[in-house]
Protein backbone atom coordinates (compact mmCIF):
# COMPACT_ATOMS: atom_id res chain seq x y z
CA UNK A 1 0.00 0.00 0.00
CA UNK A 2 2.81 2.42 0.89
CA UNK A 3 4.57 1.72 -2.42
CA UNK A 4 1.36 2.46 -4.32
CA UNK A 5 0.90 5.78 -2.49
CA UNK A 6 4.53 6.72 -3.11
CA UNK A 7 4.13 5.98 -6.83
CA UNK A 8 0.94 8.05 -6.98
CA UNK A 9 2.65 10.96 -5.20
CA UNK A 10 5.56 10.78 -7.67
CA UNK A 11 3.19 10.93 -10.65
CA UNK A 12 1.34 13.90 -9.17
CA UNK A 13 4.59 15.70 -8.39
CA UNK A 14 5.88 15.05 -11.91
CA UNK A 15 2.72 16.57 -13.38
CA UNK A 16 3.13 19.68 -11.25
CA UNK A 17 6.83 20.02 -12.00
CA UNK A 18 6.31 19.92 -15.75
CA UNK A 19 5.20 23.56 -16.01
CA UNK A 20 7.43 24.81 -13.19
CA UNK A 21 10.52 24.17 -15.32
CA UNK A 22 9.26 26.58 -18.00
CA UNK A 23 10.65 30.12 -17.83
CA UNK A 24 9.10 32.94 -19.90
CA UNK A 25 11.71 34.59 -22.11
CA UNK A 26 14.02 31.57 -21.87
CA UNK A 27 12.15 28.33 -22.54
CA UNK A 28 11.81 27.31 -26.18
CA UNK A 29 8.85 25.81 -28.03
CA UNK A 30 10.63 22.45 -27.95
CA UNK A 31 11.02 22.68 -24.15
CA UNK A 32 7.34 23.60 -23.77
CA UNK A 33 6.27 20.57 -25.77
CA UNK A 34 8.77 18.31 -23.98
CA UNK A 35 7.30 19.40 -20.64
CA UNK A 36 3.62 19.54 -21.62
CA UNK A 37 3.28 17.22 -24.60
CA UNK A 38 1.53 17.87 -27.88
CA UNK A 39 -0.99 20.72 -27.70
CA UNK A 40 -4.68 20.07 -28.34
CA UNK A 41 -4.68 23.07 -30.65
CA UNK A 42 -2.19 25.54 -32.12
CA UNK A 43 -3.28 29.02 -33.28
CA UNK A 44 -1.16 31.55 -35.15
CA UNK A 45 -1.78 35.15 -34.10
CA UNK A 46 -1.64 38.30 -36.29
CA UNK A 47 1.22 39.67 -34.14
CA UNK A 48 3.39 36.65 -34.98
CA UNK A 49 2.84 34.81 -31.70
CA UNK A 50 1.75 31.18 -31.69
CA UNK A 51 -0.58 29.99 -28.95
CA UNK A 52 -0.52 26.35 -27.84
CA UNK A 53 -3.61 25.11 -25.97
CA UNK A 54 -3.37 22.48 -23.23
CA UNK A 55 -6.81 21.66 -21.78
CA UNK A 56 -7.00 19.13 -18.96
CA UNK A 57 -10.71 18.47 -19.54
CA UNK A 58 -12.95 16.57 -18.87
CA UNK A 59 -11.71 15.77 -15.36
CA UNK A 60 -9.58 18.86 -14.85
CA UNK A 61 -10.77 22.44 -14.77
CA UNK A 62 -8.01 24.33 -16.61
CA UNK A 63 -6.92 25.33 -20.07
CA UNK A 64 -3.28 26.37 -20.13
CA UNK A 65 -2.13 28.47 -23.07
CA UNK A 66 1.56 28.66 -23.87
CA UNK A 67 2.17 31.89 -25.78
CA UNK A 68 5.22 31.65 -28.02
CA UNK A 69 7.00 34.65 -29.54
CA UNK A 70 7.87 34.67 -33.25
CA UNK A 71 11.39 33.47 -32.31
CA UNK A 72 9.87 30.41 -30.56
CA UNK A 73 10.56 31.52 -26.98
CA UNK A 74 7.86 31.25 -24.31
CA UNK A 75 6.20 34.62 -23.65
CA UNK A 76 3.78 33.41 -20.97
CA UNK A 77 1.92 30.39 -19.67
CA UNK A 78 -1.65 31.41 -18.87
CA UNK A 79 -4.58 29.65 -17.19
CA UNK A 80 -7.42 30.86 -19.40
CA UNK A 81 -10.51 29.54 -17.62
CA UNK A 82 -10.86 32.48 -15.26
CA UNK A 83 -13.12 35.48 -14.75
CA UNK A 84 -10.45 37.74 -16.31
CA UNK A 85 -10.70 35.98 -19.67
CA UNK A 86 -14.45 35.33 -19.56
CA UNK A 87 -14.95 39.10 -19.13
CA UNK A 88 -13.34 39.60 -22.56
CA UNK A 89 -16.37 37.97 -24.21
CA UNK A 90 -19.11 40.45 -25.11
CA UNK A 91 -22.52 39.05 -26.11
CA UNK A 92 -23.67 40.15 -29.58
CA UNK A 93 -20.15 41.38 -30.37
CA UNK A 94 -17.60 38.60 -29.75
CA UNK A 95 -17.28 35.91 -32.39
CA UNK A 96 -16.67 32.16 -32.41
CA UNK A 97 -13.00 32.83 -33.31
CA UNK A 98 -12.66 35.04 -30.21
CA UNK A 99 -13.91 32.16 -28.06
CA UNK A 100 -11.39 29.78 -29.66
CA UNK A 101 -8.60 32.33 -29.15
CA UNK A 102 -9.44 32.71 -25.47
CA UNK A 103 -10.15 29.12 -24.45
CA UNK A 104 -9.12 26.78 -27.26
CA UNK A 105 -11.23 23.78 -28.20
CA UNK A 106 -14.28 23.18 -26.01
CA UNK A 107 -14.69 20.10 -23.86
CA UNK A 108 -18.18 19.68 -25.28
CA UNK A 109 -20.00 21.19 -28.26
CA UNK A 110 -23.77 20.87 -28.59
CA UNK A 111 -25.98 21.91 -31.50
CA UNK A 112 -29.51 23.25 -31.07
CA UNK A 113 -30.85 23.10 -34.65
CA UNK A 114 -34.30 24.57 -33.98
CA UNK A 115 -32.74 27.58 -32.28
CA UNK A 116 -29.94 27.75 -34.86
CA UNK A 117 -27.49 27.87 -31.97
CA UNK A 118 -24.41 26.03 -30.84
CA UNK A 119 -23.12 25.83 -27.26
CA UNK A 120 -19.54 25.15 -26.21
CA UNK A 121 -18.67 24.08 -22.67
CA UNK A 122 -15.65 23.88 -20.38
CA UNK A 123 -15.25 22.85 -16.74
CA UNK A 124 -13.54 25.49 -14.58
CA UNK A 125 -13.19 26.81 -11.05
CA UNK A 126 -15.03 30.04 -10.42
CA UNK A 127 -12.85 32.42 -8.39
CA UNK A 128 -10.24 29.67 -8.54
CA UNK A 129 -12.20 27.57 -6.03
CA UNK A 130 -15.81 26.65 -6.87
CA UNK A 131 -16.47 24.00 -9.55
CA UNK A 132 -18.40 25.63 -12.40
CA UNK A 133 -19.32 25.08 -16.01
CA UNK A 134 -18.65 27.78 -18.59
CA UNK A 135 -21.16 27.60 -21.44
CA UNK A 136 -20.93 29.92 -24.43
CA UNK A 137 -23.90 29.97 -26.80
CA UNK A 138 -23.40 31.17 -30.38
CA UNK A 139 -25.81 31.83 -33.23
CA UNK A 140 -25.47 30.54 -36.79
CA UNK A 141 -23.74 33.78 -37.84
CA UNK A 142 -20.90 33.02 -35.38
CA UNK A 143 -21.78 35.68 -32.80
CA UNK A 144 -21.64 34.95 -29.08
CA UNK A 145 -25.20 35.35 -27.85
CA UNK A 146 -25.15 34.14 -24.25
CA UNK A 147 -22.56 33.25 -21.62
CA UNK A 148 -23.46 31.09 -18.64
CA UNK A 149 -21.47 30.16 -15.55
CA UNK A 150 -23.29 27.32 -13.81
CA UNK A 151 -22.46 25.86 -10.42
CA UNK A 152 -21.08 22.31 -10.59
CA UNK A 153 -20.60 21.82 -6.85
CA UNK A 154 -21.39 18.31 -5.67
CA UNK A 155 -24.98 18.18 -4.53
CA UNK A 156 -26.00 16.68 -1.22
CA UNK A 157 -29.54 16.11 -2.53
CA UNK A 158 -28.80 12.38 -2.75
CA UNK A 159 -29.46 12.01 0.96
CA UNK A 160 -33.14 12.71 0.23
CA UNK A 161 -33.40 9.54 -1.88
CA UNK A 162 -32.62 6.89 0.72
LONU-459204 format. One line per 4 residues: number of its first residue (from 1); their letters; for each residue x, y, z of C-alpha. Coordinates in Angstrom, 1 decimal. Example, Ala and Ser with C-alpha at 12.3 -4.5 7.8 and 13.67 -1.06 7.14 Angstrom:
// residues 2
1 = AS = 12.3 -4.5 7.8; 13.7 -1.1 7.1
// end
This chain:
// residues 162
1 = XXXX = 0.0 0.0 0.0; 2.8 2.4 0.9; 4.6 1.7 -2.4; 1.4 2.5 -4.3
5 = XXXX = 0.9 5.8 -2.5; 4.5 6.7 -3.1; 4.1 6.0 -6.8; 0.9 8.1 -7.0
9 = XXXX = 2.7 11.0 -5.2; 5.6 10.8 -7.7; 3.2 10.9 -10.6; 1.3 13.9 -9.2
13 = XXXX = 4.6 15.7 -8.4; 5.9 15.1 -11.9; 2.7 16.6 -13.4; 3.1 19.7 -11.2
17 = XXXX = 6.8 20.0 -12.0; 6.3 19.9 -15.8; 5.2 23.6 -16.0; 7.4 24.8 -13.2
21 = XXXX = 10.5 24.2 -15.3; 9.3 26.6 -18.0; 10.6 30.1 -17.8; 9.1 32.9 -19.9
25 = XXXX = 11.7 34.6 -22.1; 14.0 31.6 -21.9; 12.1 28.3 -22.5; 11.8 27.3 -26.2
29 = XXXX = 8.9 25.8 -28.0; 10.6 22.4 -27.9; 11.0 22.7 -24.2; 7.3 23.6 -23.8
33 = XXXX = 6.3 20.6 -25.8; 8.8 18.3 -24.0; 7.3 19.4 -20.6; 3.6 19.5 -21.6
37 = XXXX = 3.3 17.2 -24.6; 1.5 17.9 -27.9; -1.0 20.7 -27.7; -4.7 20.1 -28.3
41 = XXXX = -4.7 23.1 -30.6; -2.2 25.5 -32.1; -3.3 29.0 -33.3; -1.2 31.6 -35.2
45 = XXXX = -1.8 35.1 -34.1; -1.6 38.3 -36.3; 1.2 39.7 -34.1; 3.4 36.7 -35.0
49 = XXXX = 2.8 34.8 -31.7; 1.7 31.2 -31.7; -0.6 30.0 -29.0; -0.5 26.4 -27.8
53 = XXXX = -3.6 25.1 -26.0; -3.4 22.5 -23.2; -6.8 21.7 -21.8; -7.0 19.1 -19.0
57 = XXXX = -10.7 18.5 -19.5; -13.0 16.6 -18.9; -11.7 15.8 -15.4; -9.6 18.9 -14.9
61 = XXXX = -10.8 22.4 -14.8; -8.0 24.3 -16.6; -6.9 25.3 -20.1; -3.3 26.4 -20.1
65 = XXXX = -2.1 28.5 -23.1; 1.6 28.7 -23.9; 2.2 31.9 -25.8; 5.2 31.6 -28.0
69 = XXXX = 7.0 34.7 -29.5; 7.9 34.7 -33.3; 11.4 33.5 -32.3; 9.9 30.4 -30.6
73 = XXXX = 10.6 31.5 -27.0; 7.9 31.2 -24.3; 6.2 34.6 -23.7; 3.8 33.4 -21.0
77 = XXXX = 1.9 30.4 -19.7; -1.7 31.4 -18.9; -4.6 29.6 -17.2; -7.4 30.9 -19.4
81 = XXXX = -10.5 29.5 -17.6; -10.9 32.5 -15.3; -13.1 35.5 -14.7; -10.5 37.7 -16.3
85 = XXXX = -10.7 36.0 -19.7; -14.5 35.3 -19.6; -15.0 39.1 -19.1; -13.3 39.6 -22.6
89 = XXXX = -16.4 38.0 -24.2; -19.1 40.5 -25.1; -22.5 39.1 -26.1; -23.7 40.2 -29.6
93 = XXXX = -20.1 41.4 -30.4; -17.6 38.6 -29.8; -17.3 35.9 -32.4; -16.7 32.2 -32.4
97 = XXXX = -13.0 32.8 -33.3; -12.7 35.0 -30.2; -13.9 32.2 -28.1; -11.4 29.8 -29.7
101 = XXXX = -8.6 32.3 -29.1; -9.4 32.7 -25.5; -10.1 29.1 -24.5; -9.1 26.8 -27.3
105 = XXXX = -11.2 23.8 -28.2; -14.3 23.2 -26.0; -14.7 20.1 -23.9; -18.2 19.7 -25.3
109 = XXXX = -20.0 21.2 -28.3; -23.8 20.9 -28.6; -26.0 21.9 -31.5; -29.5 23.3 -31.1
113 = XXXX = -30.8 23.1 -34.6; -34.3 24.6 -34.0; -32.7 27.6 -32.3; -29.9 27.7 -34.9
117 = XXXX = -27.5 27.9 -32.0; -24.4 26.0 -30.8; -23.1 25.8 -27.3; -19.5 25.2 -26.2
121 = XXXX = -18.7 24.1 -22.7; -15.7 23.9 -20.4; -15.2 22.9 -16.7; -13.5 25.5 -14.6
125 = XXXX = -13.2 26.8 -11.0; -15.0 30.0 -10.4; -12.9 32.4 -8.4; -10.2 29.7 -8.5
129 = XXXX = -12.2 27.6 -6.0; -15.8 26.6 -6.9; -16.5 24.0 -9.6; -18.4 25.6 -12.4
133 = XXXX = -19.3 25.1 -16.0; -18.6 27.8 -18.6; -21.2 27.6 -21.4; -20.9 29.9 -24.4
137 = XXXX = -23.9 30.0 -26.8; -23.4 31.2 -30.4; -25.8 31.8 -33.2; -25.5 30.5 -36.8
141 = XXXX = -23.7 33.8 -37.8; -20.9 33.0 -35.4; -21.8 35.7 -32.8; -21.6 35.0 -29.1
145 = XXXX = -25.2 35.4 -27.8; -25.2 34.1 -24.2; -22.6 33.3 -21.6; -23.5 31.1 -18.6
149 = XXXX = -21.5 30.2 -15.5; -23.3 27.3 -13.8; -22.5 25.9 -10.4; -21.1 22.3 -10.6
153 = XXXX = -20.6 21.8 -6.9; -21.4 18.3 -5.7; -25.0 18.2 -4.5; -26.0 16.7 -1.2
157 = XXXX = -29.5 16.1 -2.5; -28.8 12.4 -2.8; -29.5 12.0 1.0; -33.1 12.7 0.2
161 = XX = -33.4 9.5 -1.9; -32.6 6.9 0.7
// end
